[in-house]
Amino acid sequence: DQQVKQNSPSLSVQEGRISILNCDYTNSMFDYFLWYKKYPAEGPTFLISISSIKDKNEDGRFTVFLNKSAKHLSLHIVPSQPGDSAVYFCALQSNFGNEKLTFGTGTRLTIIP
Amino acid sequence: DGGITQSPKYLFRKEGQNVTLSCEQNLNHDAMYWYRQDPGQGLRLIYYSQIVNDFQKGDIAEGYSVSREKKESFPLTVTSAQKNPTAFYLCASKVLGTGELFFGEGSRLTVL
């Protein structure tokens, strides 16, 4: 039973345009949400996060949006750059004394020059 | 430099053999994790540990074992009971009570 889904396995975006990556979850106990970026044969690196008390968090070209009622999380990258080509994972955590993070299935983003 | 070191980077194993993957961190993090990555399945949690001498099963613990005798070390043993062990294995750590995981560079295990 997949609690966290990223329904688009891959996404191609023209350089300079906006990339939108989506993540849906089923468990309303999740209250801290993160995005990670991963290059091939490397470990993921943290990108941006948001807690359930907010609906938006911005860091430079990256913005994360949270819609709690829809149980939906999205990452916007604008403008997209070739170096953004990677696999992106959302990760969710419940903060009720639980140190476990649950990852989505990942979306491979390709930026077309 | 602080970080997480996984070794070996590549490992080949014959069927029926146990193999141990090493994970060492010098970030002074209490929590450590092992994930497995397979194509199209994202990262799945194998085991995690919040404190020395204690660890919890993740979502896919069958066929794996871990130990946490020291704060900085969290080795993973892939036993012969693991039916499909060929995968990319990732170790991570973090500060308790925070969400940000720091990952190692991974170990790719291939069973021949």
Backbone of each chain as ProteinMPNN parsed JSONL, in Angstrom:
{"seq_chain_A": "DQQVKQNSPSLSVQEGRISILNCDYTNSMFDYFLWYKKYPAEGPTFLISISSIKDKNEDGRFTVFLNKSAKHLSLHIVPSQPGDSAVYFCALQSNFGNEKLTFGTGTRLTIIP", "coords_chain_A": {"N_chain_A": [[0.85, -1.183, 0.0], [0.905, 1.929, -1.147], [1.736, 4.791, 0.407], [2.578, 7.259, -0.361], [2.603, 8.943, -3.334], [4.05, 9.667, -6.463], [2.844, 10.559, -9.289], [3.765, 11.035, -11.828], [6.18, 9.524, -13.577], [8.137, 10.616, -15.169], [9.216, 13.772, -16.555], [9.451, 16.325, -18.91], [10.856, 19.466, -19.581], [11.124, 22.648, -21.063], [14.099, 24.595, -21.055], [14.204, 27.425, -18.94], [11.489, 27.564, -18.608], [8.686, 26.815, -16.363], [8.943, 24.165, -14.036], [6.882, 21.707, -12.693], [6.418, 19.582, -10.105], [4.691, 16.88, -8.671], [3.115, 15.451, -5.739], [1.275, 13.096, -3.995], [-0.488, 12.096, -1.068], [-1.768, 9.739, 1.367], [-2.098, 9.497, 4.098], [-3.206, 11.324, 6.759], [-1.731, 11.903, 8.959], [0.796, 12.714, 8.374], [2.977, 15.429, 8.754], [5.16, 16.931, 8.106], [7.06, 17.906, 5.372], [9.177, 17.167, 2.678], [11.449, 17.822, -0.047], [13.68, 16.089, -2.151], [16.583, 15.883, -4.206], [18.073, 13.917, -6.698], [20.966, 12.743, -8.259], [22.219, 10.394, -10.731], [23.704, 7.437, -9.379], [24.398, 8.65, -6.989], [23.837, 9.814, -3.592], [20.659, 11.114, -2.46], [20.022, 14.662, -2.162], [19.026, 17.175, 0.1], [16.465, 19.523, -0.632], [14.255, 21.399, -0.215], [11.791, 22.23, 2.301], [8.616, 21.933, 4.071], [6.366, 22.701, 6.671], [3.307, 21.49, 8.205], [1.887, 23.653, 9.071], [2.101, 25.648, 7.32], [1.366, 26.843, 3.961], [2.952, 27.378, 1.876], [6.332, 27.587, 0.853], [9.302, 29.213, 0.064], [12.387, 29.222, -1.719], [14.675, 30.758, -3.294], [14.796, 29.743, -6.603], [13.067, 27.718, -6.12], [9.935, 26.585, -4.992], [7.734, 25.298, -2.641], [4.504, 23.961, -2.363], [1.736, 23.297, -0.278], [-1.211, 21.53, 0.025], [-3.284, 20.736, 2.302], [-5.883, 19.778, 2.646], [-6.391, 18.51, 0.28], [-4.428, 16.676, 0.383], [-1.969, 17.012, -0.959], [1.089, 17.821, -2.441], [3.392, 20.055, -3.946], [6.176, 20.895, -6.038], [7.666, 23.695, -7.36], [9.764, 24.823, -9.897], [11.386, 27.534, -11.049], [13.142, 29.908, -13.004], [13.539, 26.937, -14.981], [16.569, 25.09, -15.189], [19.319, 23.536, -16.986], [20.928, 22.086, -15.159], [19.077, 21.264, -13.34], [18.111, 18.867, -14.087], [17.345, 15.752, -12.97], [16.414, 13.175, -10.603], [13.563, 13.623, -8.641], [12.426, 13.376, -5.357], [9.672, 13.278, -3.162], [9.339, 13.461, 0.374], [7.936, 12.38, 3.402], [7.007, 13.006, 6.771], [5.792, 12.033, 9.938], [5.374, 13.823, 12.86], [4.889, 12.841, 15.368], [6.64, 11.819, 17.49], [7.878, 10.116, 15.816], [10.484, 9.007, 13.909], [10.581, 8.251, 11.321], [10.881, 8.509, 7.825], [8.937, 8.649, 4.927], [9.235, 7.947, 1.571], [8.364, 9.136, -1.726], [7.802, 7.758, -5.055], [9.349, 8.962, -6.941], [10.218, 11.351, -9.51], [11.505, 11.723, -12.697], [13.102, 14.42, -13.887], [13.713, 16.178, -16.811], [15.479, 18.709, -18.305], [15.224, 20.541, -21.157], [17.525, 21.952, -23.275]], "CA_chain_A": [[0.0, 0.0, 0.0], [1.792, 3.072, -1.318], [1.145, 5.942, 1.083], [3.049, 8.48, -1.007], [2.694, 8.664, -4.769], [4.396, 10.68, -7.442], [2.188, 9.88, -10.404], [4.481, 11.22, -13.093], [7.542, 8.975, -13.48], [9.086, 11.473, -15.862], [8.703, 15.078, -16.971], [10.415, 17.091, -19.709], [10.499, 20.884, -19.575], [12.065, 23.51, -21.792], [14.901, 25.496, -20.233], [13.618, 28.745, -18.734], [10.066, 27.454, -18.246], [8.426, 26.328, -15.014], [8.775, 22.726, -13.805], [5.979, 21.441, -11.571], [6.44, 18.176, -9.704], [3.573, 16.643, -7.758], [3.206, 14.358, -4.776], [0.01, 12.896, -3.29], [-0.347, 11.178, 0.05], [-3.061, 9.26, 1.864], [-2.146, 9.496, 5.56], [-3.304, 12.694, 7.253], [-0.812, 12.078, 10.089], [2.031, 13.355, 7.917], [2.906, 16.873, 8.99], [6.376, 17.608, 7.671], [7.174, 17.459, 3.98], [10.475, 17.554, 2.139], [11.816, 17.428, -1.403], [15.067, 15.739, -2.362], [17.022, 15.8, -5.587], [19.059, 12.84, -6.787], [21.66, 12.454, -9.51], [22.544, 8.966, -10.834], [24.811, 6.863, -8.608], [24.717, 9.475, -5.83], [22.763, 9.896, -2.626], [19.802, 12.292, -2.587], [20.355, 15.842, -1.367], [17.851, 17.932, 0.53], [16.195, 20.701, -1.466], [13.37, 22.357, 0.443], [10.81, 21.558, 3.134], [7.495, 22.73, 4.541], [5.607, 22.055, 7.741], [1.871, 21.505, 7.921], [1.256, 24.912, 9.478], [2.243, 26.581, 6.214], [0.921, 26.31, 2.673], [3.932, 27.733, 0.845], [7.677, 27.94, 1.293], [10.065, 29.592, -1.126], [13.828, 29.348, -1.552], [15.247, 31.026, -4.609], [13.979, 29.289, -7.735], [12.255, 26.585, -5.681], [8.807, 26.861, -4.118], [6.919, 24.124, -2.333], [3.13, 24.261, -2.001], [1.062, 22.212, 0.425], [-2.673, 21.594, 0.121], [-3.566, 19.669, 3.279], [-7.22, 19.193, 2.457], [-6.292, 17.606, -0.874], [-3.273, 15.809, 0.633], [-1.19, 17.204, -2.18], [2.31, 18.612, -2.295], [4.009, 20.266, -5.252], [7.433, 21.642, -6.104], [7.78, 24.498, -8.566], [11.112, 25.3, -10.174], [11.311, 28.528, -12.116], [13.152, 29.216, -14.29], [14.241, 25.657, -15.007], [17.92, 25.134, -15.762], [19.792, 22.187, -17.324], [21.421, 21.413, -13.961], [17.954, 20.746, -12.555], [17.794, 17.51, -14.565], [17.634, 14.818, -11.877], [15.197, 12.551, -10.071], [13.077, 14.339, -7.47], [11.603, 12.584, -4.449], [9.077, 13.899, -1.988], [9.489, 12.641, 1.579], [6.963, 12.834, 4.389], [7.284, 12.551, 8.133], [4.856, 12.347, 11.011], [6.215, 14.276, 13.969], [4.433, 12.369, 16.674], [7.683, 10.964, 18.05], [8.234, 9.106, 14.827], [11.614, 9.484, 13.12], [10.559, 7.549, 10.045], [10.497, 9.276, 6.642], [8.404, 7.832, 3.832], [9.553, 8.587, 0.298], [7.578, 8.846, -2.92], [8.423, 6.898, -6.059], [10.305, 9.75, -7.713], [9.932, 11.855, -10.858], [12.728, 12.096, -13.41], [12.936, 15.699, -14.592], [14.71, 16.464, -17.849], [15.369, 20.071, -18.805], [15.657, 20.552, -22.553], [18.162, 23.263, -23.558]], "C_chain_A": [[0.898, 1.25, 0.0], [1.149, 4.295, -0.697], [1.484, 7.249, 0.398], [3.27, 8.178, -2.488], [3.139, 9.898, -5.542], [3.965, 10.087, -8.778], [2.856, 10.075, -11.752], [5.884, 10.661, -12.956], [8.578, 9.865, -14.153], [8.4, 12.741, -16.343], [9.806, 15.776, -17.76], [9.936, 18.535, -19.818], [11.567, 21.665, -20.332], [12.822, 24.394, -20.798], [14.235, 26.87, -20.144], [12.148, 28.707, -18.337], [9.925, 26.948, -16.815], [8.301, 24.801, -15.012], [7.879, 22.559, -12.582], [5.969, 19.948, -11.296], [5.411, 17.972, -8.598], [3.764, 15.409, -6.896], [1.871, 14.279, -4.037], [0.196, 11.877, -2.174], [-1.719, 10.83, 0.617], [-3.214, 9.417, 3.376], [-2.146, 10.927, 6.095], [-2.407, 12.954, 8.464], [0.512, 12.718, 9.665], [1.923, 14.858, 8.161], [4.203, 17.617, 8.706], [6.766, 17.026, 6.339], [8.465, 18.012, 3.386], [10.583, 17.139, 0.678], [13.321, 17.181, -1.453], [15.324, 15.616, -3.847], [18.113, 14.734, -5.659], [19.625, 12.728, -8.197], [22.001, 10.973, -9.544], [23.771, 8.59, -10.015], [25.268, 7.766, -7.462], [23.583, 9.386, -4.824], [21.926, 11.137, -2.859], [20.317, 13.443, -1.729], [19.084, 16.625, -1.088], [17.706, 19.206, -0.294], [15.41, 21.758, -0.69], [12.347, 21.592, 1.254], [9.691, 22.512, 3.513], [6.806, 21.974, 5.664], [4.121, 22.264, 7.485], [1.178, 22.801, 8.342], [1.34, 25.972, 8.379], [1.618, 25.987, 4.96], [1.894, 26.639, 1.543], [5.265, 28.032, 1.509], [8.551, 28.136, 0.06], [11.547, 29.697, -0.792], [14.44, 29.516, -2.942], [14.313, 30.601, -5.727], [12.986, 28.195, -7.346], [11.156, 27.043, -4.723], [8.046, 25.571, -3.896], [5.553, 24.606, -1.85], [2.517, 23.042, -1.334], [-0.432, 22.482, 0.483], [-3.109, 20.439, 1.017], [-4.906, 19.005, 3.033], [-7.207, 18.206, 1.296], [-5.198, 16.566, -0.688], [-2.358, 15.816, -0.579], [-0.058, 18.188, -1.917], [2.873, 18.845, -3.692], [5.28, 21.093, -5.1], [7.465, 22.381, -7.435], [9.216, 24.968, -8.702], [10.997, 26.297, -11.331], [12.398, 29.583, -11.949], [13.94, 27.916, -14.212], [15.57, 25.787, -15.739], [18.393, 23.705, -16.063], [20.306, 21.396, -16.116], [20.321, 20.885, -13.055], [17.566, 19.339, -12.997], [18.271, 16.486, -13.537], [16.336, 14.087, -11.555], [14.831, 13.28, -8.78], [12.151, 13.436, -6.664], [10.951, 13.499, -3.429], [9.246, 12.919, -0.826], [8.613, 13.242, 2.665], [7.268, 12.228, 5.752], [6.12, 12.937, 9.035], [5.673, 12.684, 12.233], [5.763, 13.808, 15.34], [5.421, 11.369, 17.241], [8.179, 9.912, 17.086], [9.338, 9.652, 13.939], [11.663, 8.849, 11.743], [10.125, 8.496, 8.93], [10.048, 8.315, 5.551], [8.59, 8.592, 2.528], [8.535, 8.21, -0.778], [8.413, 8.051, -3.913], [9.392, 7.655, -6.969], [9.773, 10.183, -9.07], [11.247, 12.27, -11.489], [12.452, 13.344, -14.235], [14.078, 15.892, -15.575], [14.462, 17.869, -18.376], [16.0, 20.114, -20.2], [16.24, 21.926, -22.881], [17.52, 23.953, -24.76]], "O_chain_A": [[1.548, 1.577, 0.993], [0.14, 4.791, -1.197], [0.769, 8.24, 0.552], [4.025, 7.274, -2.845], [2.669, 11.011, -5.306], [4.642, 9.219, -9.329], [2.552, 9.364, -12.71], [6.714, 11.266, -12.277], [9.746, 9.875, -13.767], [7.182, 12.786, -16.516], [10.958, 15.812, -17.328], [8.769, 18.796, -20.108], [12.758, 21.367, -20.243], [12.249, 24.878, -19.822], [13.764, 27.409, -21.146], [11.615, 29.679, -17.801], [10.919, 26.686, -16.138], [7.64, 24.221, -15.873], [8.099, 23.201, -11.554], [5.564, 19.149, -12.141], [5.283, 18.802, -7.698], [4.463, 14.464, -7.261], [1.392, 15.284, -3.513], [0.946, 10.912, -2.321], [-2.701, 11.533, 0.379], [-4.335, 9.464, 3.883], [-1.177, 11.661, 5.897], [-2.324, 14.084, 8.944], [1.263, 13.207, 10.509], [0.917, 15.484, 7.824], [4.329, 18.798, 9.029], [6.807, 15.807, 6.173], [8.797, 19.182, 3.574], [9.896, 16.223, 0.226], [14.118, 17.934, -0.894], [14.434, 15.296, -4.635], [18.974, 14.66, -4.783], [18.892, 12.633, -9.182], [22.07, 10.343, -8.489], [24.752, 9.333, -9.966], [26.408, 7.658, -7.011], [22.488, 8.933, -5.159], [22.427, 12.122, -3.402], [20.964, 13.228, -0.704], [18.191, 16.721, -1.93], [18.688, 19.876, -0.61], [15.873, 22.888, -0.535], [12.053, 20.436, 0.95], [9.786, 23.723, 3.312], [6.679, 20.751, 5.612], [3.725, 23.093, 6.666], [0.013, 23.021, 8.008], [0.741, 27.043, 8.481], [1.369, 24.783, 4.892], [1.69, 26.232, 0.399], [5.327, 28.643, 2.576], [8.537, 27.323, -0.864], [11.924, 30.193, 0.27], [14.685, 28.544, -3.658], [13.167, 31.048, -5.791], [12.156, 27.792, -8.161], [11.408, 27.786, -3.774], [7.75, 24.839, -4.84], [5.453, 25.528, -1.041], [2.739, 21.907, -1.755], [-0.863, 23.542, 0.938], [-3.28, 19.31, 0.555], [-5.041, 17.792, 3.199], [-7.914, 17.199, 1.316], [-5.056, 15.665, -1.515], [-2.023, 14.773, -1.141], [-0.228, 19.223, -1.272], [2.842, 17.946, -4.532], [5.43, 21.877, -4.164], [7.312, 21.78, -8.498], [9.815, 25.452, -7.742], [10.571, 25.951, -12.433], [12.564, 30.11, -10.849], [14.904, 27.815, -13.452], [15.689, 26.48, -16.75], [17.904, 22.759, -15.446], [20.139, 20.178, -16.055], [20.592, 20.144, -12.11], [16.762, 18.688, -12.33], [19.469, 16.375, -13.272], [15.294, 14.349, -12.157], [15.689, 13.523, -7.931], [11.228, 12.821, -7.198], [11.6, 14.394, -2.889], [9.29, 11.705, -1.024], [8.555, 14.461, 2.829], [7.724, 11.09, 5.861], [5.544, 14.018, 8.912], [6.567, 11.928, 12.614], [6.213, 14.331, 16.359], [5.082, 10.204, 17.449], [8.82, 8.938, 17.482], [9.141, 10.671, 13.276], [12.692, 8.909, 11.07], [9.126, 9.203, 9.063], [10.696, 7.302, 5.287], [8.157, 9.737, 2.396], [7.935, 7.136, -0.751], [9.569, 7.717, -3.654], [10.172, 7.034, -7.691], [8.983, 9.478, -9.697], [12.01, 13.051, -10.92], [11.655, 13.314, -15.173], [15.252, 15.784, -15.219], [13.365, 18.182, -18.839], [17.166, 19.764, -20.381], [15.55, 22.94, -22.781], [17.929, 25.053, -25.131]]}, "seq_chain_B": "DGGITQSPKYLFRKEGQNVTLSCEQNLNHDAMYWYRQDPGQGLRLIYYSQIVNDFQKGDIAEGYSVSREKKESFPLTVTSAQKNPTAFYLCASKVLGTGELFFGEGSRLTVL", "coords_chain_B": {"N_chain_B": [[36.075, 17.109, 6.998], [32.592, 16.893, 7.535], [30.388, 14.097, 7.181], [28.769, 11.306, 5.511], [29.895, 8.081, 5.044], [29.846, 5.462, 2.849], [30.639, 2.077, 2.249], [31.414, -0.996, 0.502], [31.523, 0.831, -2.662], [30.723, -0.514, -4.917], [29.603, -3.846, -5.168], [29.832, -7.313, -5.59], [28.103, -10.343, -5.356], [27.764, -13.815, -4.749], [24.945, -15.956, -5.132], [23.379, -17.026, -2.119], [25.263, -16.155, -0.37], [26.075, -14.147, 2.47], [26.336, -10.597, 2.867], [27.954, -7.641, 4.034], [27.259, -4.243, 4.303], [28.889, -1.212, 4.814], [28.406, 1.685, 6.878], [29.307, 4.793, 7.925], [29.234, 7.69, 9.964], [30.21, 11.054, 10.684], [28.834, 13.131, 11.726], [27.703, 13.418, 14.114], [25.098, 12.605, 14.46], [22.105, 11.286, 15.87], [20.169, 9.591, 14.748], [19.995, 7.01, 12.335], [19.74, 5.485, 9.082], [18.718, 2.958, 6.697], [18.077, 2.692, 3.327], [16.618, 1.315, 0.372], [16.94, 1.451, -3.132], [15.078, 0.875, -5.964], [14.407, 0.642, -9.464], [11.693, 2.691, -10.416], [10.45, 2.418, -7.971], [11.118, 4.145, -5.987], [12.508, 5.176, -2.837], [12.839, 2.821, -0.392], [12.323, 2.022, 2.997], [14.492, 0.155, 5.004], [15.708, -0.46, 7.578], [15.897, 1.435, 10.637], [17.518, 3.486, 13.109], [17.384, 5.053, 16.206], [18.939, 5.42, 18.357], [21.912, 4.32, 20.036], [22.378, 0.793, 20.181], [19.746, 0.197, 19.668], [17.152, -0.399, 17.312], [14.775, -0.194, 14.606], [12.47, -1.994, 12.538], [11.944, -1.253, 9.124], [9.927, -0.775, 6.213], [10.597, -2.917, 4.589], [12.09, -5.06, 5.838], [12.654, -7.781, 5.818], [14.997, -10.363, 5.408], [17.185, -8.853, 5.869], [19.642, -7.557, 8.211], [20.724, -5.537, 10.986], [23.032, -3.621, 13.035], [23.762, -1.553, 15.848], [26.137, -0.601, 17.392], [27.801, 1.467, 17.887], [27.56, 5.028, 17.928], [28.308, 6.268, 15.564], [28.224, 4.353, 13.578], [26.491, 2.099, 11.417], [26.026, -0.691, 10.264], [24.783, -2.724, 7.574], [23.563, -5.926, 6.977], [23.067, -8.006, 4.29], [21.314, -10.786, 3.936], [21.305, -14.273, 2.932], [18.694, -14.892, 2.833], [17.322, -12.855, 1.7], [15.381, -12.293, -1.018], [15.604, -10.891, -3.417], [18.169, -9.306, -3.775], [19.707, -7.585, -5.36], [20.365, -4.273, -5.847], [20.409, -0.694, -5.258], [21.82, 0.647, -2.445], [21.212, 2.868, 0.175], [22.513, 4.79, 2.774], [21.662, 6.881, 5.522], [21.547, 9.744, 7.725], [20.373, 11.72, 10.516], [19.533, 14.541, 12.599], [17.773, 13.976, 15.563], [14.3, 14.66, 15.714], [14.231, 16.413, 13.648], [13.634, 16.869, 10.073], [15.415, 16.671, 7.944], [17.324, 14.539, 6.097], [20.622, 13.314, 5.722], [22.468, 11.934, 3.2], [24.572, 9.139, 2.292], [26.792, 8.197, -0.431], [25.952, 5.867, -1.526], [25.702, 2.275, -2.112], [26.161, -0.128, -4.529], [24.814, -3.196, -4.968], [25.246, -6.25, -6.526], [23.929, -9.33, -7.291], [25.168, -12.347, -8.411]], "CA_chain_B": [[34.73, 17.353, 6.454], [31.582, 16.0, 8.069], [29.582, 13.444, 6.17], [28.444, 9.892, 5.65], [30.72, 7.274, 4.155], [29.38, 4.1, 2.62], [31.57, 1.223, 1.51], [32.052, -0.528, -0.733], [30.642, 1.518, -3.606], [30.188, -1.589, -5.756], [29.84, -5.151, -4.555], [29.236, -8.442, -6.279], [27.937, -11.466, -4.424], [27.139, -15.019, -5.304], [23.722, -16.36, -4.426], [23.609, -17.834, -0.935], [26.268, -15.529, 0.502], [25.738, -12.916, 3.184], [27.268, -9.504, 2.621], [27.729, -6.522, 4.943], [27.542, -2.904, 3.79], [29.321, -0.344, 5.901], [27.958, 3.069, 6.89], [29.915, 5.536, 9.018], [28.972, 9.132, 9.885], [30.889, 11.874, 11.691], [27.979, 14.309, 11.891], [27.175, 13.348, 15.48], [23.652, 12.403, 14.387], [21.614, 10.14, 16.628], [19.353, 8.694, 13.933], [20.589, 6.489, 11.099], [18.74, 4.808, 8.257], [19.072, 2.264, 5.467], [17.056, 2.641, 2.291], [16.943, 0.588, -0.848], [16.322, 2.06, -4.298], [14.871, 0.055, -7.154], [13.781, 1.451, -10.523], [10.239, 2.861, -10.356], [9.883, 2.19, -6.631], [11.568, 5.14, -5.037], [13.346, 4.731, -1.731], [12.067, 2.063, 0.592], [13.048, 1.955, 4.253], [14.82, -1.201, 5.445], [15.84, -0.379, 9.029], [16.399, 2.692, 11.135], [17.947, 3.455, 14.503], [17.337, 6.384, 16.816], [19.884, 5.476, 19.464], [22.809, 3.16, 20.08], [21.849, -0.487, 20.689], [18.313, 0.072, 19.396], [16.8, -0.156, 15.921], [13.411, -0.586, 14.255], [12.254, -2.438, 11.167], [11.233, -0.384, 8.204], [8.863, -1.403, 5.433], [11.054, -4.102, 3.847], [13.211, -5.557, 6.647], [12.884, -9.221, 5.687], [16.214, -10.735, 4.697], [18.239, -7.916, 6.252], [19.874, -7.352, 9.64], [21.56, -4.379, 11.287], [23.485, -3.449, 14.41], [24.121, -0.154, 16.139], [26.974, -0.69, 18.595], [28.409, 2.785, 18.085], [26.708, 6.092, 17.389], [28.703, 6.672, 14.216], [28.265, 3.226, 12.659], [25.205, 1.391, 11.284], [26.21, -1.625, 9.153], [23.638, -3.493, 7.089], [23.888, -7.232, 6.406], [22.095, -8.569, 3.365], [21.474, -12.224, 4.141], [20.905, -15.131, 1.817], [17.227, -14.979, 2.857], [16.746, -11.758, 0.907], [15.108, -12.962, -2.289], [15.987, -10.074, -4.565], [19.046, -8.333, -3.136], [20.367, -6.67, -6.295], [19.755, -2.954, -5.69], [21.254, 0.413, -4.812], [21.525, 0.81, -1.03], [21.558, 4.198, 0.655], [22.531, 5.032, 4.209], [21.405, 8.281, 5.821], [21.468, 10.072, 9.142], [19.799, 13.027, 10.783], [19.332, 14.939, 13.979], [16.44, 13.609, 16.044], [13.338, 15.745, 15.785], [14.248, 17.196, 12.405], [13.272, 16.04, 8.929], [16.407, 16.626, 6.875], [18.251, 13.415, 6.059], [21.877, 13.45, 4.982], [22.706, 10.625, 2.603], [25.834, 8.734, 1.726], [26.78, 8.112, -1.893], [25.307, 4.627, -1.931], [26.438, 1.05, -2.449], [25.4, -0.932, -5.491], [25.024, -4.633, -4.772], [24.782, -7.103, -7.619], [24.029, -10.758, -7.0], [25.442, -13.059, -9.663]], "C_chain_B": [[33.745, 16.382, 7.051], [30.769, 15.362, 6.963], [29.328, 11.997, 6.493], [29.241, 9.124, 4.605], [30.156, 5.873, 4.065], [30.461, 3.331, 1.867], [31.087, -0.22, 1.54], [31.046, 0.168, -1.643], [29.963, 0.496, -4.534], [30.546, -2.919, -5.11], [29.119, -6.217, -5.353], [29.196, -9.624, -5.313], [27.334, -12.653, -5.152], [25.883, -15.321, -4.502], [24.085, -17.24, -3.241], [24.621, -17.245, 0.026], [25.665, -14.332, 1.226], [26.76, -11.856, 2.812], [26.921, -8.349, 3.548], [28.169, -5.23, 4.285], [27.837, -1.991, 4.969], [28.736, 1.058, 5.746], [28.528, 3.744, 8.131], [29.592, 7.016, 8.845], [29.726, 9.853, 10.997], [30.146, 13.182, 11.896], [27.396, 14.398, 13.291], [25.638, 13.235, 15.5], [23.242, 11.176, 15.199], [20.906, 9.114, 15.74], [20.083, 8.291, 12.653], [19.603, 5.564, 10.404], [19.405, 4.012, 7.141], [17.846, 2.236, 4.559], [17.564, 1.814, 1.119], [16.23, 1.29, -1.998], [16.258, 1.052, -5.431], [14.181, 0.919, -8.205], [12.265, 1.487, -10.364], [9.627, 2.684, -8.989], [10.374, 3.177, -5.605], [12.495, 4.56, -3.997], [12.472, 4.027, -0.707], [12.924, 1.811, 1.82], [13.245, 0.507, 4.698], [14.841, -1.257, 6.974], [16.213, 1.053, 9.402], [16.679, 2.578, 12.63], [17.97, 4.88, 15.036], [18.381, 6.549, 17.913], [20.737, 4.22, 19.43], [22.115, 1.968, 20.739], [20.331, -0.619, 20.549], [18.058, 0.354, 17.924], [15.401, -0.707, 15.659], [13.355, -1.056, 12.81], [11.54, -1.359, 10.379], [10.176, -1.177, 7.457], [9.282, -2.71, 4.771], [12.233, -4.753, 4.56], [13.54, -7.033, 6.42], [14.119, -9.517, 4.855], [17.391, -9.811, 4.984], [18.434, -7.941, 7.765], [20.819, -6.171, 9.813], [22.065, -4.476, 12.711], [23.827, -1.984, 14.606], [24.889, -0.155, 17.47], [27.652, 0.631, 18.907], [27.535, 3.829, 17.42], [27.027, 6.368, 15.925], [28.593, 5.566, 13.178], [26.939, 2.466, 12.634], [25.319, 0.422, 10.104], [24.941, -2.421, 8.841], [24.133, -4.817, 6.509], [22.736, -7.696, 5.538], [22.288, -10.083, 3.428], [21.002, -13.003, 2.914], [19.387, -15.3, 1.767], [16.564, -13.87, 2.057], [16.608, -12.252, -0.524], [15.559, -12.17, -3.527], [16.93, -8.967, -4.107], [19.726, -7.352, -4.075], [19.648, -5.331, -6.263], [20.835, -1.945, -5.334], [20.853, 0.719, -3.376], [22.062, 2.154, -0.544], [21.465, 4.252, 2.163], [22.322, 6.523, 4.446], [21.415, 8.49, 7.321], [20.813, 11.431, 9.295], [19.771, 13.29, 12.273], [17.921, 14.536, 14.388], [15.54, 14.836, 16.096], [13.347, 16.672, 14.585], [13.914, 16.265, 11.246], [14.385, 15.817, 7.943], [17.375, 15.466, 7.05], [19.488, 13.788, 5.256], [22.249, 12.054, 4.495], [24.17, 10.405, 2.259], [25.706, 8.6, 0.221], [26.23, 6.794, -2.403], [26.257, 3.49, -2.203], [25.578, 0.246, -3.405], [25.787, -2.389, -5.333], [24.443, -5.385, -5.949], [24.994, -8.558, -7.228], [24.127, -11.524, -8.306], [24.813, -14.45, -9.654]], "O_chain_B": [[34.003, 15.178, 7.083], [30.489, 15.986, 5.94], [29.624, 11.518, 7.588], [29.252, 9.482, 3.428], [30.005, 5.183, 5.073], [31.111, 3.863, 0.967], [30.424, -0.631, 2.493], [29.84, 0.092, -1.406], [28.79, 0.632, -4.882], [31.642, -3.096, -4.578], [27.962, -6.056, -5.741], [30.138, -9.863, -4.557], [26.506, -12.504, -6.05], [25.787, -14.973, -3.325], [24.973, -18.087, -3.33], [24.821, -17.773, 1.12], [24.85, -13.598, 0.667], [27.905, -12.168, 2.484], [25.748, -8.096, 3.824], [29.286, -5.118, 3.778], [27.133, -1.997, 5.979], [28.587, 1.559, 4.631], [28.263, 3.316, 9.255], [29.66, 7.547, 7.737], [29.866, 9.336, 12.106], [30.749, 14.211, 12.201], [26.678, 15.345, 13.614], [24.977, 13.703, 16.427], [23.94, 10.162, 15.212], [21.031, 7.909, 15.957], [20.701, 9.118, 11.982], [18.75, 4.944, 11.039], [20.505, 4.34, 6.695], [16.754, 1.826, 4.952], [18.766, 1.646, 0.915], [15.069, 1.679, -1.873], [17.266, 0.454, -5.806], [13.441, 1.839, -7.855], [11.626, 0.449, -10.197], [8.409, 2.785, -8.842], [10.051, 3.033, -4.426], [13.186, 3.572, -4.244], [11.487, 4.584, -0.222], [14.092, 1.437, 1.714], [12.291, -0.268, 4.763], [14.084, -2.009, 7.586], [16.773, 1.792, 8.591], [16.155, 1.701, 13.317], [18.504, 5.79, 14.402], [18.674, 7.663, 18.346], [20.343, 3.195, 18.874], [21.375, 2.113, 21.712], [19.707, -1.44, 21.221], [18.678, 1.248, 17.346], [14.908, -1.568, 16.389], [14.104, -0.572, 11.961], [10.665, -0.655, 10.884], [9.601, -2.126, 7.989], [8.429, -3.529, 4.425], [13.274, -4.977, 3.943], [14.621, -7.481, 6.803], [14.28, -9.0, 3.749], [18.467, -9.969, 4.407], [17.523, -8.297, 8.513], [21.605, -5.844, 8.923], [21.596, -5.298, 13.498], [24.14, -1.269, 13.654], [24.366, 0.233, 18.515], [28.031, 0.89, 20.049], [26.842, 3.533, 16.446], [26.131, 6.667, 15.135], [28.846, 5.813, 11.999], [26.334, 2.217, 13.678], [24.76, 0.692, 9.041], [24.147, -2.741, 9.725], [25.017, -4.832, 5.652], [21.59, -7.771, 5.98], [23.327, -10.594, 3.01], [20.388, -12.456, 1.997], [18.85, -15.793, 0.775], [15.369, -13.941, 1.768], [17.6, -12.591, -1.168], [15.858, -12.759, -4.566], [16.53, -7.804, -4.055], [20.28, -6.357, -3.607], [18.469, -5.246, -6.605], [22.002, -2.287, -5.139], [19.689, 1.016, -3.106], [23.204, 2.524, -0.816], [20.477, 3.82, 2.758], [22.765, 7.343, 3.642], [21.305, 7.539, 8.094], [20.709, 12.198, 8.338], [19.959, 12.391, 13.092], [16.975, 14.738, 13.626], [15.977, 15.922, 16.479], [12.555, 17.612, 14.515], [13.908, 15.043, 11.396], [14.327, 14.865, 7.165], [18.141, 15.412, 8.012], [19.407, 14.487, 4.245], [22.333, 11.112, 5.283], [24.909, 11.347, 1.973], [24.642, 8.857, -0.343], [26.059, 6.629, -3.61], [27.439, 3.688, -2.483], [24.41, -0.027, -3.128], [26.94, -2.768, -5.538], [23.288, -5.181, -6.324], [26.102, -8.964, -6.879], [23.288, -11.376, -9.194], [24.941, -15.192, -10.628]]}, "name": "protein", "num_of_chains": 2, "seq": "DQQVKQNSPSLSVQEGRISILNCDYTNSMFDYFLWYKKYPAEGPTFLISISSIKDKNEDGRFTVFLNKSAKHLSLHIVPSQPGDSAVYFCALQSNFGNEKLTFGTGTRLTIIPDGGITQSPKYLFRKEGQNVTLSCEQNLNHDAMYWYRQDPGQGLRLIYYSQIVNDFQKGDIAEGYSVSREKKESFPLTVTSAQKNPTAFYLCASKVLGTGELFFGEGSRLTVL"}
